[in-house]
């Protein structure tokens, strides 16, 4: 599927996961009930147009929330970022596999999206 253009529902930053809020795109969160639809390809303020690369194609660049090993599953994190599976007890939405490693918060890495909607439960 080709990238598609939508209106931003809030300020959004490129290379972060986006979700729908009504007909608009906003950052996805770490909440397992959020359904990311794709990765935002350009920075945009609220009511500006934003292009989204949907989670159904090849590798997409995403913003890491911290250290992620190459080959590790990645999960939705706060502010539309992706993270390695946290150790804190919660349910996390899996979004893909890291094709490159991230060494710090804010690193841009290639992720192959799964788009399978699966969640992982971490218990204490």
C-alpha positions in Angstrom: 0.0 0.0 0.0 1.3 3.4 -0.9 1.7 6.1 1.8 -1.4 8.2 2.3 -2.1 11.8 3.4 -4.3 12.7 6.4 -4.9 15.7 8.6 -2.9 15.8 11.8 -5.1 16.0 15.0 -2.1 17.3 17.0 1.5 18.1 16.5 3.2 15.0 15.1 6.9 14.1 14.5 8.2 12.0 11.6 9.4 8.4 12.1 6.9 7.8 15.0 3.9 5.6 15.0 0.5 7.2 14.3 -3.0 6.2 15.1 -6.4 7.6 14.1 -8.2 10.0 16.4 -11.5 10.4 14.5 -10.4 11.0 10.9 -7.1 12.6 12.0 -3.6 11.2 12.8 -2.0 11.6 16.2 0.9 9.8 17.9 0.3 6.3 19.1 0.8 5.5 22.8 2.1 2.5 24.7 -1.4 1.5 25.6 -2.1 -2.0 24.3 -5.5 -1.0 23.1 -4.1 1.6 20.7 -3.9 0.4 17.1 -1.1 2.1 15.2 -1.9 2.4 11.5 1.5 3.4 10.3 4.6 5.5 10.6 4.4 9.3 10.2 6.7 10.5 7.4 6.8 14.3 8.0 6.5 16.7 10.9 3.2 18.5 11.0 1.3 20.8 13.3 -2.4 20.2 14.2 -4.6 20.6 11.1 -1.6 20.3 8.7 -1.3 17.4 6.3 0.8 14.4 7.3 1.8 11.4 5.2 1.6 8.0 6.8 3.4 4.8 5.6 1.0 2.0 6.6 2.1 -1.0 8.6 1.6 -3.4 5.8 4.6 -3.1 3.6 8.4 -3.3 3.8 10.8 -1.9 6.3 9.9 1.5 7.8 12.1 3.9 9.8 10.9 4.4 13.3 12.0 6.3 16.4 13.3 4.2 19.3 12.5 5.0 22.9 15.7 3.4 24.1 18.1 0.5 23.5 16.8 -2.1 21.1 18.8 -5.0 19.7 18.7 -5.9 16.0 16.4 -8.8 15.5 14.3 -8.0 18.6 10.5 -7.6 18.5 9.5 -4.0 19.0 6.5 -2.7 20.9 4.5 0.5 20.9 5.9 3.1 23.3 4.9 6.5 24.5 4.8 9.5 22.1 4.6 7.2 19.0 8.1 5.7 19.6 8.9 1.9 19.7 10.7 0.0 22.4 12.1 -3.4 23.3 9.7 -5.5 25.4 9.7 -3.7 28.8 10.0 -5.6 32.1 7.2 -3.6 33.8 4.0 -5.6 34.3 1.5 -4.5 31.6 0.2 -5.5 28.2 2.2 -4.3 25.2 1.3 -4.1 21.5 3.9 -5.7 19.2 4.5 -3.8 16.0 7.4 -5.4 14.2 11.0 -6.6 14.3 14.0 -4.3 14.5 16.3 -4.7 11.5 18.9 -2.4 13.0 19.9 -1.8 16.6 19.1 1.4 18.6 21.6 2.5 21.3 19.6 5.4 22.7 16.3 7.2 22.9 15.6 9.1 19.7 17.6 6.8 17.4 16.0 6.1 14.1 16.0 2.4 13.2 14.5 0.2 10.4 11.6 -2.0 11.5 9.8 -4.6 9.5 6.2 -4.3 10.6 4.1 -7.3 11.6 0.7 -5.7 11.6 -0.7 -8.7 13.3 -2.3 -6.8 16.3 -0.7 -9.2 18.8 -0.1 -8.1 22.4 2.4 -9.5 25.0 1.6 -9.6 28.7 4.4 -9.0 31.1 3.6 -10.1 34.7 5.6 -9.5 37.8 
